[in-house]
Amino acid sequence: MSETLTFRPSAAGTYAQHMITGHNDYTDVNDVVADGFSSYIGGGAGKSTYLCSLPGAVRGKVVSVRVYCCVCSQYANGTSYPILYNGSSVVRGTGLAFGGGWAFGGHNYAWTTNPWTGVDWTVDDLTDLEIGWESTGLSGEKDCTQIYAEVTFIPISGGGAQIIGLGAL
């Protein structure tokens, strides 16, 4: 039976290309419930990534890493992507075309294998993994109010009770 743990941004990552009022802070997007324009990042096209302390509570076989984003845009142009960064390159999930009109909407993407190696995830792969959001498009503001990751894994089994020392009865 698999388990899923949710991880929210807990520190700045490598990319901070979305600025609102001169800052891009993980506290702008780590809400448990998306809070719209109360706290958000945004601007034009760019990438923003965050650290989440992903591997700490994950013990077992990693099944998937899913990144969620709650985004909106001024105009219907450009695309929003959940992204991962491993210290050397960014990978994008499937994009969502911006609809315009400042209406926030959520989307997500799940990586069922490590996108850099093409093989199953390991707990070690999660160390220093950054989650984030990328926006593209030529004009208008694009904003994000929430980013988080869910890691689904199959826990390590401790085995069952064992009876030792029974001979022929």
Protein Blocks (a to p, Z undefined) as FASTA:
>chain_A
ZZddddddfbdcfbdcbcgehiacfklmmcfbdghjmbccedddddddddehlmmmmgcj
dfbdcdddddddfbdgdjddddddehjaccdddddddeejoiacddddddfbdfklopac
dfklmgopacddddedjedcdddfbdcdddddddddebjaddehiacZZ
